[in-house]
Amino acid sequence: MFSYKYKISSVVVAAGLAIMSSCSSDFINLQDPNAVSNESYYRTESDVLAAVNGVYQLLRNGNGVGETSGLFNEERSDNTGRDDNQSNAGEPFQFNDFSILPSNGYLKSHWLALYQSVSRSNQVLDGIEKVTFTDNNLKEQYKAEAKFIRALTYFHLVRKWGDVPLVTKPLITIAEVQASTVRAKEAVVYQQIVADLKDAVGSTLPNVQTAATKGKVTKAAVNALLGQVYLTMATTQDQANRVANLNEAKTYLTAAYNLRSFGLLKEIPYTDVFDVAKKSTCPEIIFQVVNRQGDVNFSSSIARSNQAKGETINSPFTSTGAGGNITQDLVLDYEDTDLRKAFSIKFANDPIVRNYFITKFRDASPAATTNGWGGNDWILMRYADVILMLAEVNMYLGNEQEAIGFLDQVRDRAGMPAYEVMKSNASYTAKYPTLKLAILHERRVELAFENHRLFDLLRTFTTDELVAYFKTKKQEDFGTAKLSNFGKKDRYYPIPFDEYKLNPETMYQNPGY
């Protein structure tokens, strides 16, 4: 959005750079001649709509939560990684090697992209109050959309960094920016997330998407996210409120589930969820980033980028690389007859590859062209996720049979035996001796490469448990990345060095860095 050759903090980004017009010209003129100030921009309903669309547009950003953001999610877990520790100064390799440095440029880009999303949401919520609407319901819908995306963004920030600066309005003065250059406690950030989502769930948003409104926030999406937030709070925050938060999670996840337009999950073939030809009609998808097949600017690149040399399953694009790398640890976690395995991953025989690569996201149709301009939508929420979270929350509440019922919905769709049947399978019970671990396993193979695994691990285990979990894994299943590097520090990312040095006292570093 802006490109100046100096370093700016996330708080300034979150301020929307509104402060720039008030800086002394004796220092440097930082006013963008092509920019319109927040104060003068908002005049009509159309201005607000354009600004709201700008908030949605940032969901496409791979440095944020877009389809190419796996570096910050899947590669930080045990699902994917890379064996190349030399390219780009080795910085991408640091993520799955668990050797990330506060100076990592990719990490800083992720932080800034997320705060830019916060910035645009804040600008909408401030600017919309300057406009008179003929239909107040439309105004409330726009506000709900901005609050949802701000909440979604802060949910990413707080789970990855813990305490983070909390900015909920455009910042106008240097004093306001300085006052906001401070990490707010996790509990405070969660309070804001919940407040935003409760406002959205009580708003005029439609219950569900239509074919014409794909990619727009709905009450189904808000309920699903709010349920996940409460589930995360129950398992990672103040344990005094654990049961209350679990019950809230169940309430909102059930509300999302009850808004579905199908009966059981098995009514929707797994392959339909990722079928480019069916993406506008698939009832499992709750919220997604919509892409346009064959369009150089708004197409998807995920099928092309995951394709391995010598393969054509993903895209008409001819790859010269290894494609989307998968850890052997994940390959071995698929049960042998799981239909999802054959669809999601494939072994590439080319001599330079000789490894598994990701095939879950495909557009091999001629319309994608040999450039690989695919039509895949990037799915941020779908019902299998909600169903497995309902299994999880019921398991924690002691409702074991209800939990197993939800778990079996997902297994049944994948052609897998029911959980009670598998409890008599020695190999299965050795790997997943508890219902908790069985649900975690099911989430892994169902939602692989959709950027859920990191958060599932953080939600399922305490820090000590997570370290112990990784220590049970085998180094040979992780390639070049050193599994031994994983430790307590990896519960959170480090605060980017440029942010920390702004004020080491208020932007204190996370332990271990």
N, C-alpha and C positions, 0 to 999 in steps of 0.2 A: 504493500500500500504506500509506504514511504521508503525512500532510500537515501539516507544521509550517511556520509562517511565519518561517523563517530559512533561511540557506543551509547546506547540508551538503555535504561532499566526497564524491567517488566512493568513497573508501576507507571512509568511514563507511557508505555504502550497501552496499559489499561486505562490511562487517562484519555486515550484517543489523541494524544499529542495536542490536546486543547491548550496546554500551557504555552505552546510555542509562540503564540501571538503576543504573549505578555512579557517575553524575555527582552532584556535590554538590547537595543541595536548596537550598542558599543561592544557587546560580546560577539555575537554573530547573528545574522538574520536567518532564523530557522523556519520562517513562514513559507510553506509550500505554495508557490504561485498558482498551482493547479488545484489546490484543495479549497473546499468550502467549509467555513466554520460551522460547528454544531449549532451555534446561536442563530445563524442566518439561514441554515439549510431547511429546517422543518417549517413548511408553510401550508402544505396541502396533504390530503390523504394519500395521494400518489407519491409524495416525497417519503412518507412513512413506509409505504409498501416497498419502495426501492431500497430503503435502509434495512428493512426486515429481510428482504432477499439477499442483501449484502451479508447479513448474519448467517443465513443458510449457506451462502457461497463459501464461507470459511470452513464449513464441514468437509469440503473437498480437499483441503490442504493436507498433504501427506506429512508435513511437519506437525500437524495437529492430530486429528482423529480420522483423516481420510484413508483411502484404501491402501496407500503405500506407507502407513504408519506402523507397520509390523516391527520395525527396528526397535521401537520404544515399548513394545508389548510382547509379541510372540518371541522375539529374540532375547528378551529379558527373562523368559521363562525356560522351560525344558523342552519346548516344542520345535523351535527352529533356531538357526544360527548361520554361521559362515566360517569356512576354513581359511579364508584369506585374511591374514593378519597384517598385511603390508599396504594394501590400497588405501587411499585417502588418509595417509599417516596412521593407519591402523585404528582410527577412531570408531568406525562401525563395529569392528571386532570386539571392542571393549565391552559392548553390551552383553553379548552372550558368553564372554570370557569372565564376566563379573570382575572386571578390572577397570571400571569406568572412572575417569578423572573429572573433577569439578570443571576443568578447562575444556572438556569435550565440546566441540563446536556443534555437533548434532544435538546434544542434550540442550544446549542453549537455544538452538532453533526451535526445539520442541516446546520449551518453556515460553518463549516469545510468541509462538503461534497460538498457544492456548490463551495467553493473556490478550492477544489481539482479538480473539473471539469474545472474551470478557468485555473488552473495550467497545466493540460494536454493539453488543447487547446493552451495555450501559448507555451508549449514545441514543439508541432507540428508546429506551425507557425514560430517558430525560427529555428527548426531543418530542416525543409523542404528546406530551402534556402541553406543548405550544400550539397544537393543531386542534381545530374544532371539527369533530366528526358528525356527519349526518346520521350515522348509525353507530351508537355507542357499543353495540355488541362486536362490531368489527374492530373497534379500538381495543376492547378487552382481549379479543383474539390475538391481535398483534402483540400486545403486552405479554400474554401467556406464552407465545412462541419464543419471544426474546428471553423470558425468564427460564423457560425449559432449557434452552441452549446454554444460558449462563450456568444453570445448575449442572447440566451434563459436563460442562467444561471444568467447573470447580470440583466435580466428583473425580475427574481424571487427576487434577492437580493434587487434591488432598490425599488420594490413595498412593500417589507416586512420590510425593515429597513430604507429606505430613503437614506441619504448620506452614502456611503460605500466606503472602499478602492478600488481604480481602478488600477488594475495591468494588463498590456497588454504584458508583456515579462517576461522571466525567470530572476530572480534577482540573481546576482552573488556575490555581496559583502555585508557585514554587513551594509555599508552606504546606499546601494540601498534599503535594507529591511527597514531600519529605515526611509528613505525618503518616503517609500510607506505605512508606518503605519500611515495613515491619511485618514480620511473620505473625499471623493470627493463629491461635491455638486450633488444633484439629476440631475440637468440639464446637468452636465458634463458627468455623467454616461449614460444618455439617448443619448447624442451626440455620444458616443462610440457605443452604441447598434445600433443606426441608421446607423452609418458608416459601422459596420460589416455586417449588413443585406443588405445594398445597394451594398457592394462589392459582397456579395453572390448572390443577385438577378441578377447582371450583369455578373455572372460567367458562366462556362461551365456545371453547374449542369443540370441534366435532368429535364424536365418539371414535370413529374409525376413518381410515382413508377411503377414497373412491379412486377409480381409475384416473380421474382428472386431477386428483390432489396427491398423487404419490410423492413422497419425500417431504410432506408437511407434518407438523406435530399434531397429534391427536390425543384424546384422553386415554386411549389404550396405551400409548407410548408413555404418557405422564405417569399413569398408574404403575406400569411396569418398572420405570426408573425409580419411582418413589419406593416401591416394594424392595428393589435391590439396595437402595440407600439404607433403608431400615434394617435389612438383613446384614449389611456390612457393618452398620453401627452396633448391632447386637453381638456380632462376633469379634469386633476389633476395638470397640470403644468401651465406655463405662459399663462394667458388668452389673452394676446395681440396677440398670434399666434393661438388662438383657431380655427378660421375658416380655416386658412391655413392647420393646422394639421388635421382637419376633412376632408378636401378635399384630402389630402395625404392618409388618412386612407381609404377613399372611393376608391381611385385609386388602391391601393395595394390589398384591399379586393376583389374588382371587378376582378382584374387580377387573384387572386387565384380562385375565383368563376368560371371564364371563362375557367379554366383549367380542370374543372370536366368533367367526361365522361358520365354523365347522364343528363336528362332534369330537371324534378322537383323532389324534395326530396321524395315525396310519392312513387316514383318508387322503393325505397329501404325500405323494411319493417324495422321498428325500431329494431326488434329482430335480424335481420340479422347483424346489426352492432356489436353485442356482441356474435354472434354464432361462436363457435370455429371451426366448420366445414367450415365456409364461410369467415374466417378472411383474407385469402389470395386473395380473389376475390371481397370483398365488396368495391365498388367504393366510398363510403362515407369517408373512412379512408384516411387521408392525411399523418400522421406521427405517428408512434407507436414504442414501445419497443417490439420486437418479443420474444416470449417465446416458449419453446419446451415441448409439452405434455409428461408426464411420465418421464421426465429427472430430476434427483434429484438436479442438479445444475442450470439448465436453464428453469425450469418450473415456472408456476405462482402459487402463494399461495393465491390469492385474493378471489377465490371462497371458499376455505377451511376456511380462516380466518373470512369471513363474515357469515359463516353458524352458525345457532343457534342450541342448543341442541334439539334433537328430530326431526330435519328436514333433508331432503335428497335432496332438490331442487337444491342446489348449487353444491354439490360434493359427491362422495362416502365416503368421510371422515366423521367419527363419531365425532361430536362436543360435548363437555361437558360444553360449555360456552354460553354466550348470543348472540354471533355473532356481526355483524356490527351494532352498535347502531345508531338509528335515532331519531332526536328530534320530538316530537309531533307537533312542529311548522311546520316542513316540511311535515309531514303526512297530516296535515290539509290544506296545500297549494296546494295539488293535487286536481284538479276538479274531481268530482265523476266518470265520464265516461271516464277519461283519460286512454288510453291503456297503457301508460308508468307507471302508478301507479301499475297495476297488475303485470307488468314484473319486476319493479325495487325494490319493497318492499313487504314484507309479514308479517303477524302476526304469531308469534310462540306461541303455546298454552302450551308448557312445563311449569310446575309450577315455575321453577327457572327463566323463561324468561318472559312470558306474556307481550310481547312487539313486536314491529316491528323490522325486521332486513333486511339487504341489500341482494337482490337477483338479482341485475342487472348483476353481473359477475358470469357466471355459466360454469362449466364443470363437469357434472354428468356422463360422459361416463366412461365405465370400464377402458379405456386407462389411465385415470387420477389416477387410483388405489385407494385403501383405504387410501393411504398417502395424497391424495389430490394434486397430482402433475399435476396441470391443464395446459391447453394450451392457456389460455386467453392471448391475447396481451394487453399491457397497452397503451391505446390510448391517445396520447398527443394532437392531432389535428384531427378534422373531420368537414365535411361540414355543419352540422347543426349549429355548433359554428360560422362558417364564415357567414352563412345566417343570423343568429340572430345579429351578429355584423353589417352586412349591414343594417338590420332594425334599429339598434341603431344609426348608423352614419347618415343615411338618416333622421331619426327623428330629430336629432340635427340640421341638415342642413335645416330643414323645408320642406323636401320632404315627407309629411305625407303619401300620397297614396303609394309611392314606399316603404316606411318603412312598411306599413301594408301588402303589397304584400309579402315581405320577411317573416314577422311574420306569415302570414297565410300559407305559405309553410310548416312551422314546425307544426303548429296546424293541418293542413290537414292530414299530415302523422300520427299524433297521434289520428286521428278520432275525432277531436274537431271542434266545430262550428267556423266560421270565426269571426274575431275581430269585424266587424261591427254588426254582429248578437249579439255578447255578450255585446255590448254597451247598448243594451236594457234589459240586465239581471241585475236586481237590486243588486243581491248578488255579481256578478262579478265586477260591477262598484264601489261597496262600497269598495271592497278590492283593486282594481286596477283602481283608478279614472282617471289616465292619461295613455297615450300611453307609456310613459317612464316606469311606474310601470308595465304595461302589458308585456313589453319586458323583464323586470327584472324577473318577475314571470315565463315567458316562458323559460328563460335561466335556472332558478332554477330547474324546473321539467324535462327539456330536458337533462340537463348536470349534474344532481345530482350525487355526489360521484366521479366525474371526476376531482376534484380539480380546479373548476372554480369559485365557489360561493364567496370565500373570495375576489378575485380580482374583481368580478362583483360589490360587495358592495363598495369596495374602489373606483371604477371607477364611480359609479352611484351617490354617495353622497359626499358632503363635510364632513369634520370631525364633524361639529355641526349637520348636517343633519343625519349622520350615528348614532350619539348618540341618537338623537330624534327618529330615526327609531327603534332602539333596545328598547327604553323606551316604545314604543307602544305594545310590545310583552308581553305575559303572562308568569309569572314565572312557572306556573304548566306545561307549554309546554316544559320546559327545564330540568326537573328532578332535580338532586342534585346540578347541577351547578348554581351559583348565577348570574342571569341576571343583578342584580343591580350593579355588579362589573364593568360592561361595562362603559367606559368613554373615554374622548379624548385621553388618553394615548394609547388606543387600535388601533389607526390609524396605529401605527408601533409596531414592536417587540422591546424589549429592546436590546441594544448591549450586547452580552454575557460579563459577568463580567471579564473573563480572557482577553478579547480583550480590554475592557475599561481601565483596570489597566495598560496596556502596556504604555499608554500615555494618561492620562485623558484629556489633552488639545486637542490633535488631534483626539482622538478616543472618543470624548465627548458622553455622554449618551443621549438617547432620552428623551423628556419631560415626566414626570410622573413616572419615574423609579429612 
